[in-house]
Amino acid sequence: MTDRPSNDPQIHSASYRLAALDQDFLLSDAMRGLRFQLEYAHAEEALRAWGVRSTIVVFGSARTGEAGSAHHRRWYDQARAFGRLASERGGALLEGQPFRDNVIATGGGPGIMEAANRGALDAGAPSIGFNITLPFEQLPNPFTTPQLTFRFHYFAMRKMHLAMRANALVVFPGGFGTFDELFEILTLRQTGKAPPIPVVLFDEAFWRKVIGFEALAEYGLIAPEDLDLFAFAEDAEGIWSALLAGGLRPNESIEAPAITQG
């Protein structure tokens, strides 16, 4: 009788691992499409479980704090005030309804994002943090609802989640990341790839100084009517009024997905 060889090499081979438990396989180039799908489904299931039907997305600088310059303090305070006001009036508190509407959603980090999430918490309402993995880790702020705090690897999937339930967009002063998010939504609106959600820019003097909106129209790079895609406001109440004037309806959702492709 010959000795039977051990099957240890087969058992410990990478190919023998269950595919769902094989991290090397899941993180391979071939599985990038699956990772996109997982990032979509992971957040989607949690949002549905909480009854989140629509959001108000708030963008702004991560470098703005309540202990900074006078400008920074004002922006932070008004973002916090708006987070509370919108949560109280927009439908995020549920109160016997089957869905939550106009839930505050941010990038989940510090600064303006923190302020808006903090305001929602002041109102006793949930809020969302769509965080992103960065080389220098951006940790979630402590004011998002823990069960609605997500971390993404792909900017594209994060942007999709920020846009797809948005009833409105409120943009406070910020840098490159804020500009990126703002112009992405404006482009979706301009091209008809998103429904006509209101977009409000906080602190008109800041935006007029850093972006020549009228110059874009003057040089024929945008249509004059594209300047009507957004409005300005100077305080939390002004933001809310501008959103209502732009078509926002408390306790209601947009009628079509904010991103219509695919």
SEPASE-426070 format. One record per residue (C-alpha): residue number from 1; chain; x, y, z. Coordinates in steps of 0.001 Angstrom, whole numbers, always signed. Layout:
<nudrens>
<pos->NUM&unit->A&xx->X&yy->Y&zz->Z>
...
</nudrens>
This chain:
<nudrens>
<pos->1&unit->A&xx->+0&yy->+0&zz->+0>
<pos->2&unit->A&xx->+1522&yy->+3321&zz->-1110>
<pos->3&unit->A&xx->+1464&yy->+6421&zz->+1068>
<pos->4&unit->A&xx->-1316&yy->+8809&zz->+116>
<pos->5&unit->A&xx->+1&yy->+12364&zz->-445>
<pos->6&unit->A&xx->-1307&yy->+15199&zz->+1708>
<pos->7&unit->A&xx->-3909&yy->+17513&zz->+188>
<pos->8&unit->A&xx->-2620&yy->+20492&zz->+2202>
<pos->9&unit->A&xx->-1255&yy->+22238&zz->-923>
<pos->10&unit->A&xx->-4712&yy->+22133&zz->-2485>
<pos->11&unit->A&xx->-6489&yy->+23330&zz->+647>
<pos->12&unit->A&xx->-4095&yy->+26253&zz->+1132>
<pos->13&unit->A&xx->-4014&yy->+27289&zz->-2513>
<pos->14&unit->A&xx->-5409&yy->+30762&zz->-3278>
<pos->15&unit->A&xx->-7644&yy->+29218&zz->-5926>
<pos->16&unit->A&xx->-9388&yy->+27104&zz->-3263>
<pos->17&unit->A&xx->-10550&yy->+30083&zz->-1225>
<pos->18&unit->A&xx->-14216&yy->+30987&zz->-1378>
<pos->19&unit->A&xx->-14387&yy->+33825&zz->-3878>
<pos->20&unit->A&xx->-16336&yy->+36064&zz->-1473>
<pos->21&unit->A&xx->-13611&yy->+35620&zz->+1174>
<pos->22&unit->A&xx->-10602&yy->+35977&zz->-1126>
<pos->23&unit->A&xx->-9396&yy->+39537&zz->-513>
<pos->24&unit->A&xx->-6599&yy->+39324&zz->-3067>
<pos->25&unit->A&xx->-9166&yy->+38346&zz->-5708>
<pos->26&unit->A&xx->-11710&yy->+40995&zz->-4665>
<pos->27&unit->A&xx->-9057&yy->+43723&zz->-4772>
<pos->28&unit->A&xx->-7693&yy->+42667&zz->-8161>
<pos->29&unit->A&xx->-8062&yy->+44756&zz->-11322>
<pos->30&unit->A&xx->-10478&yy->+42208&zz->-12743>
<pos->31&unit->A&xx->-12953&yy->+42835&zz->-9920>
<pos->32&unit->A&xx->-13043&yy->+46638&zz->-10119>
<pos->33&unit->A&xx->-16557&yy->+46542&zz->-11588>
<pos->34&unit->A&xx->-17738&yy->+44366&zz->-8710>
<pos->35&unit->A&xx->-16219&yy->+46763&zz->-6184>
<pos->36&unit->A&xx->-18171&yy->+49585&zz->-7817>
<pos->37&unit->A&xx->-21339&yy->+47538&zz->-7425>
<pos->38&unit->A&xx->-20559&yy->+46743&zz->-3799>
<pos->39&unit->A&xx->-19963&yy->+50407&zz->-2956>
<pos->40&unit->A&xx->-23303&yy->+51273&zz->-4532>
<pos->41&unit->A&xx->-25273&yy->+48505&zz->-2811>
<pos->42&unit->A&xx->-23645&yy->+48936&zz->+603>
<pos->43&unit->A&xx->-24894&yy->+52502&zz->+1014>
<pos->44&unit->A&xx->-28131&yy->+51938&zz->-879>
<pos->45&unit->A&xx->-29345&yy->+49224&zz->+1471>
<pos->46&unit->A&xx->-28647&yy->+51314&zz->+4569>
<pos->47&unit->A&xx->-30390&yy->+54384&zz->+3156>
<pos->48&unit->A&xx->-33457&yy->+52349&zz->+2253>
<pos->49&unit->A&xx->-33540&yy->+50760&zz->+5689>
<pos->50&unit->A&xx->-33702&yy->+54251&zz->+7210>
<pos->51&unit->A&xx->-36424&yy->+55342&zz->+4798>
<pos->52&unit->A&xx->-34281&yy->+58052&zz->+3209>
<pos->53&unit->A&xx->-36126&yy->+59036&zz->+42>
<pos->54&unit->A&xx->-34492&yy->+62386&zz->-675>
<pos->55&unit->A&xx->-31696&yy->+64608&zz->+589>
<pos->56&unit->A&xx->-30445&yy->+68158&zz->+686>
<pos->57&unit->A&xx->-26745&yy->+68033&zz->-126>
<pos->58&unit->A&xx->-24465&yy->+70558&zz->+1571>
<pos->59&unit->A&xx->-20971&yy->+71181&zz->+216>
<pos->60&unit->A&xx->-18241&yy->+73448&zz->+1565>
<pos->61&unit->A&xx->-14700&yy->+73663&zz->+2802>
<pos->62&unit->A&xx->-13266&yy->+71095&zz->+5188>
<pos->63&unit->A&xx->-10950&yy->+73845&zz->+6458>
<pos->64&unit->A&xx->-13678&yy->+76064&zz->+7877>
<pos->65&unit->A&xx->-14134&yy->+75849&zz->+11648>
<pos->66&unit->A&xx->-16078&yy->+77560&zz->+14380>
<pos->67&unit->A&xx->-12828&yy->+78895&zz->+15881>
<pos->68&unit->A&xx->-11316&yy->+80328&zz->+12687>
<pos->69&unit->A&xx->-11497&yy->+83745&zz->+11046>
<pos->70&unit->A&xx->-14644&yy->+85856&zz->+11096>
<pos->71&unit->A&xx->-15553&yy->+84574&zz->+7643>
<pos->72&unit->A&xx->-15004&yy->+80970&zz->+8693>
<pos->73&unit->A&xx->-17042&yy->+81350&zz->+11870>
<pos->74&unit->A&xx->-19931&yy->+82903&zz->+9976>
<pos->75&unit->A&xx->-19944&yy->+80179&zz->+7327>
<pos->76&unit->A&xx->-19760&yy->+77443&zz->+9957>
<pos->77&unit->A&xx->-22506&yy->+78966&zz->+12125>
<pos->78&unit->A&xx->-24879&yy->+79460&zz->+9198>
<pos->79&unit->A&xx->-24230&yy->+75949&zz->+7858>
<pos->80&unit->A&xx->-25099&yy->+74584&zz->+11280>
<pos->81&unit->A&xx->-28199&yy->+76767&zz->+11481>
<pos->82&unit->A&xx->-29289&yy->+75625&zz->+8039>
<pos->83&unit->A&xx->-28754&yy->+71966&zz->+8908>
<pos->84&unit->A&xx->-31115&yy->+72353&zz->+11839>
<pos->85&unit->A&xx->-33689&yy->+74450&zz->+10007>
<pos->86&unit->A&xx->-33869&yy->+72141&zz->+6972>
<pos->87&unit->A&xx->-34114&yy->+69061&zz->+9182>
<pos->88&unit->A&xx->-36974&yy->+70545&zz->+11178>
<pos->89&unit->A&xx->-38948&yy->+71767&zz->+8168>
<pos->90&unit->A&xx->-38039&yy->+69445&zz->+5343>
<pos->91&unit->A&xx->-39285&yy->+66046&zz->+6457>
<pos->92&unit->A&xx->-36173&yy->+64379&zz->+7845>
<pos->93&unit->A&xx->-37805&yy->+63732&zz->+11216>
<pos->94&unit->A&xx->-40281&yy->+61245&zz->+9717>
<pos->95&unit->A&xx->-43073&yy->+61955&zz->+12249>
<pos->96&unit->A&xx->-45429&yy->+59204&zz->+11153>
<pos->97&unit->A&xx->-44496&yy->+59340&zz->+7468>
<pos->98&unit->A&xx->-43192&yy->+56245&zz->+5640>
<pos->99&unit->A&xx->-40184&yy->+58108&zz->+4194>
<pos->100&unit->A&xx->-37656&yy->+60704&zz->+5250>
<pos->101&unit->A&xx->-37241&yy->+63603&zz->+2832>
<pos->102&unit->A&xx->-34662&yy->+66356&zz->+2536>
<pos->103&unit->A&xx->-32249&yy->+64619&zz->+4888>
<pos->104&unit->A&xx->-28984&yy->+66547&zz->+5223>
<pos->105&unit->A&xx->-26202&yy->+64796&zz->+3305>
<pos->106&unit->A&xx->-22559&yy->+65895&zz->+3259>
<pos->107&unit->A&xx->-19133&yy->+64561&zz->+2412>
<pos->108&unit->A&xx->-18877&yy->+63485&zz->+6048>
<pos->109&unit->A&xx->-15715&yy->+65368&zz->+6911>
<pos->110&unit->A&xx->-14893&yy->+68429&zz->+9027>
<pos->111&unit->A&xx->-15613&yy->+72112&zz->+8429>
<pos->112&unit->A&xx->-18841&yy->+73014&zz->+6639>
<pos->113&unit->A&xx->-19735&yy->+69338&zz->+6330>
<pos->114&unit->A&xx->-19469&yy->+68923&zz->+10086>
<pos->115&unit->A&xx->-21517&yy->+72055&zz->+10685>
<pos->116&unit->A&xx->-24439&yy->+70896&zz->+8526>
<pos->117&unit->A&xx->-24459&yy->+67428&zz->+10111>
<pos->118&unit->A&xx->-24239&yy->+69037&zz->+13535>
<pos->119&unit->A&xx->-27261&yy->+71193&zz->+12807>
<pos->120&unit->A&xx->-29285&yy->+68137&zz->+11840>
<pos->121&unit->A&xx->-28293&yy->+66489&zz->+15117>
<pos->122&unit->A&xx->-29359&yy->+69653&zz->+16977>
<pos->123&unit->A&xx->-32824&yy->+69063&zz->+15500>
<pos->124&unit->A&xx->-32815&yy->+65411&zz->+16546>
<pos->125&unit->A&xx->-32784&yy->+64332&zz->+12897>
<pos->126&unit->A&xx->-30552&yy->+61821&zz->+11124>
<pos->127&unit->A&xx->-27982&yy->+62995&zz->+8611>
<pos->128&unit->A&xx->-25697&yy->+61309&zz->+6126>
<pos->129&unit->A&xx->-21920&yy->+61371&zz->+5739>
<pos->130&unit->A&xx->-20510&yy->+60145&zz->+2423>
<pos->131&unit->A&xx->-16837&yy->+59978&zz->+3372>
<pos->132&unit->A&xx->-13936&yy->+59168&zz->+1058>
<pos->133&unit->A&xx->-10681&yy->+57304&zz->+1609>
<pos->134&unit->A&xx->-7778&yy->+59702&zz->+1022>
<pos->135&unit->A&xx->-3980&yy->+59351&zz->+1271>
<pos->136&unit->A&xx->-4210&yy->+61476&zz->+4413>
<pos->137&unit->A&xx->-7213&yy->+59877&zz->+6044>
<pos->138&unit->A&xx->-10300&yy->+62067&zz->+6324>
<pos->139&unit->A&xx->-12085&yy->+60707&zz->+9358>
<pos->140&unit->A&xx->-15848&yy->+61126&zz->+9714>
<pos->141&unit->A&xx->-17054&yy->+63985&zz->+11844>
<pos->142&unit->A&xx->-18840&yy->+62959&zz->+15078>
<pos->143&unit->A&xx->-22228&yy->+64430&zz->+14102>
<pos->144&unit->A&xx->-23336&yy->+62137&zz->+11273>
<pos->145&unit->A&xx->-25729&yy->+59326&zz->+12102>
<pos->146&unit->A&xx->-23433&yy->+56322&zz->+12668>
<pos->147&unit->A&xx->-25607&yy->+53937&zz->+10626>
<pos->148&unit->A&xx->-25622&yy->+56479&zz->+7763>
<pos->149&unit->A&xx->-21882&yy->+57143&zz->+7762>
<pos->150&unit->A&xx->-20236&yy->+55603&zz->+4721>
<pos->151&unit->A&xx->-16713&yy->+55335&zz->+3365>
<pos->152&unit->A&xx->-15992&yy->+55144&zz->-346>
<pos->153&unit->A&xx->-12880&yy->+54301&zz->-2310>
<pos->154&unit->A&xx->-14203&yy->+55600&zz->-5628>
<pos->155&unit->A&xx->-14995&yy->+59296&zz->-6011>
<pos->156&unit->A&xx->-17374&yy->+58418&zz->-8862>
<pos->157&unit->A&xx->-19567&yy->+56199&zz->-6702>
<pos->158&unit->A&xx->-19525&yy->+58710&zz->-3869>
<pos->159&unit->A&xx->-20635&yy->+61450&zz->-6281>
<pos->160&unit->A&xx->-23402&yy->+59239&zz->-7587>
<pos->161&unit->A&xx->-24794&yy->+58693&zz->-4102>
<pos->162&unit->A&xx->-24534&yy->+62406&zz->-3349>
<pos->163&unit->A&xx->-26489&yy->+63260&zz->-6495>
<pos->164&unit->A&xx->-29045&yy->+60503&zz->-6947>
<pos->165&unit->A&xx->-31400&yy->+61429&zz->-4066>
<pos->166&unit->A&xx->-30711&yy->+65148&zz->-4015>
<pos->167&unit->A&xx->-33733&yy->+67431&zz->-3849>
<pos->168&unit->A&xx->-31463&yy->+70452&zz->-3569>
<pos->169&unit->A&xx->-27839&yy->+71542&zz->-3354>
<pos->170&unit->A&xx->-26450&yy->+74154&zz->-965>
<pos->171&unit->A&xx->-22853&yy->+75219&zz->-1509>
<pos->172&unit->A&xx->-20828&yy->+77158&zz->+1029>
<pos->173&unit->A&xx->-17406&yy->+78640&zz->+223>
<pos->174&unit->A&xx->-14750&yy->+76037&zz->-410>
<pos->175&unit->A&xx->-11777&yy->+75041&zz->-2497>
<pos->176&unit->A&xx->-11089&yy->+72622&zz->-5332>
<pos->177&unit->A&xx->-13263&yy->+69814&zz->-3975>
<pos->178&unit->A&xx->-16224&yy->+72127&zz->-3441>
<pos->179&unit->A&xx->-15844&yy->+73569&zz->-6939>
<pos->180&unit->A&xx->-15661&yy->+70064&zz->-8378>
<pos->181&unit->A&xx->-18911&yy->+69019&zz->-6730>
<pos->182&unit->A&xx->-20683&yy->+72276&zz->-7590>
<pos->183&unit->A&xx->-19822&yy->+72223&zz->-11268>
<pos->184&unit->A&xx->-20640&yy->+68529&zz->-11565>
<pos->185&unit->A&xx->-24205&yy->+69194&zz->-10385>
<pos->186&unit->A&xx->-24505&yy->+72345&zz->-12505>
<pos->187&unit->A&xx->-23376&yy->+70356&zz->-15548>
<pos->188&unit->A&xx->-25995&yy->+67666&zz->-14849>
<pos->189&unit->A&xx->-28615&yy->+70406&zz->-14597>
<pos->190&unit->A&xx->-27394&yy->+72268&zz->-17680>
<pos->191&unit->A&xx->-27398&yy->+69128&zz->-19827>
<pos->192&unit->A&xx->-30742&yy->+67847&zz->-18582>
<pos->193&unit->A&xx->-29218&yy->+64781&zz->-16948>
<pos->194&unit->A&xx->-30745&yy->+65828&zz->-13631>
<pos->195&unit->A&xx->-34173&yy->+67243&zz->-12760>
<pos->196&unit->A&xx->-34437&yy->+70970&zz->-11998>
<pos->197&unit->A&xx->-33323&yy->+70899&zz->-8371>
<pos->198&unit->A&xx->-32552&yy->+74270&zz->-6778>
<pos->199&unit->A&xx->-28903&yy->+75179&zz->-6236>
<pos->200&unit->A&xx->-28055&yy->+77895&zz->-3693>
<pos->201&unit->A&xx->-24623&yy->+79436&zz->-3180>
<pos->202&unit->A&xx->-23975&yy->+80928&zz->+242>
<pos->203&unit->A&xx->-22191&yy->+84315&zz->+506>
<pos->204&unit->A&xx->-22633&yy->+86016&zz->-2859>
<pos->205&unit->A&xx->-19621&yy->+88294&zz->-2364>
<pos->206&unit->A&xx->-17327&yy->+85289&zz->-2066>
<pos->207&unit->A&xx->-18668&yy->+83565&zz->-5176>
<pos->208&unit->A&xx->-18643&yy->+86758&zz->-7263>
<pos->209&unit->A&xx->-15010&yy->+87321&zz->-6274>
<pos->210&unit->A&xx->-13711&yy->+83839&zz->-7075>
<pos->211&unit->A&xx->-15803&yy->+82987&zz->-10174>
<pos->212&unit->A&xx->-16705&yy->+85302&zz->-13055>
<pos->213&unit->A&xx->-20093&yy->+83749&zz->-13804>
<pos->214&unit->A&xx->-21197&yy->+86602&zz->-16079>
<pos->215&unit->A&xx->-17860&yy->+86478&zz->-17899>
<pos->216&unit->A&xx->-18585&yy->+82870&zz->-18885>
<pos->217&unit->A&xx->-21800&yy->+84029&zz->-20539>
<pos->218&unit->A&xx->-20131&yy->+87126&zz->-21999>
<pos->219&unit->A&xx->-17539&yy->+84994&zz->-23770>
<pos->220&unit->A&xx->-20222&yy->+82640&zz->-25068>
<pos->221&unit->A&xx->-19034&yy->+79695&zz->-22962>
<pos->222&unit->A&xx->-22412&yy->+79226&zz->-21281>
<pos->223&unit->A&xx->-25859&yy->+80434&zz->-22247>
<pos->224&unit->A&xx->-27224&yy->+83514&zz->-20446>
<pos->225&unit->A&xx->-30045&yy->+81383&zz->-19038>
<pos->226&unit->A&xx->-27488&yy->+79102&zz->-17406>
<pos->227&unit->A&xx->-26993&yy->+81866&zz->-14850>
<pos->228&unit->A&xx->-30491&yy->+81033&zz->-13614>
<pos->229&unit->A&xx->-29383&yy->+77536&zz->-12561>
<pos->230&unit->A&xx->-28386&yy->+78881&zz->-9140>
<pos->231&unit->A&xx->-29290&yy->+81551&zz->-6614>
<pos->232&unit->A&xx->-27476&yy->+83254&zz->-3732>
<pos->233&unit->A&xx->-28265&yy->+83556&zz->-30>
<pos->234&unit->A&xx->-26711&yy->+85231&zz->+3015>
<pos->235&unit->A&xx->-28132&yy->+83326&zz->+5979>
<pos->236&unit->A&xx->-29878&yy->+80074&zz->+6835>
<pos->237&unit->A&xx->-33376&yy->+81498&zz->+6439>
<pos->238&unit->A&xx->-32365&yy->+82987&zz->+3108>
<pos->239&unit->A&xx->-31118&yy->+79609&zz->+1913>
<pos->240&unit->A&xx->-34407&yy->+77960&zz->+2851>
<pos->241&unit->A&xx->-36427&yy->+80687&zz->+1126>
<pos->242&unit->A&xx->-34314&yy->+80375&zz->-2023>
<pos->243&unit->A&xx->-34788&yy->+76605&zz->-2038>
<pos->244&unit->A&xx->-38549&yy->+76948&zz->-1742>
<pos->245&unit->A&xx->-38571&yy->+79568&zz->-4502>
<pos->246&unit->A&xx->-36541&yy->+77148&zz->-6626>
<pos->247&unit->A&xx->-39096&yy->+74375&zz->-6284>
<pos->248&unit->A&xx->-38168&yy->+72475&zz->-3126>
<pos->249&unit->A&xx->-41195&yy->+70951&zz->-1436>
<pos->250&unit->A&xx->-41005&yy->+69765&zz->+2179>
<pos->251&unit->A&xx->-41935&yy->+66114&zz->+2706>
<pos->252&unit->A&xx->-41645&yy->+65381&zz->-1006>
<pos->253&unit->A&xx->-39119&yy->+63654&zz->-3207>
<pos->254&unit->A&xx->-37892&yy->+64443&zz->-6672>
<pos->255&unit->A&xx->-39933&yy->+62679&zz->-9335>
<pos->256&unit->A&xx->-36963&yy->+61316&zz->-11293>
<pos->257&unit->A&xx->-33471&yy->+60114&zz->-10330>
<pos->258&unit->A&xx->-30924&yy->+62899&zz->-10211>
<pos->259&unit->A&xx->-28719&yy->+60838&zz->-12527>
<pos->260&unit->A&xx->-30642&yy->+59386&zz->-15455>
<pos->261&unit->A&xx->-27942&yy->+57448&zz->-17260>
<pos->262&unit->A&xx->-27523&yy->+53714&zz->-16751>
</nudrens>
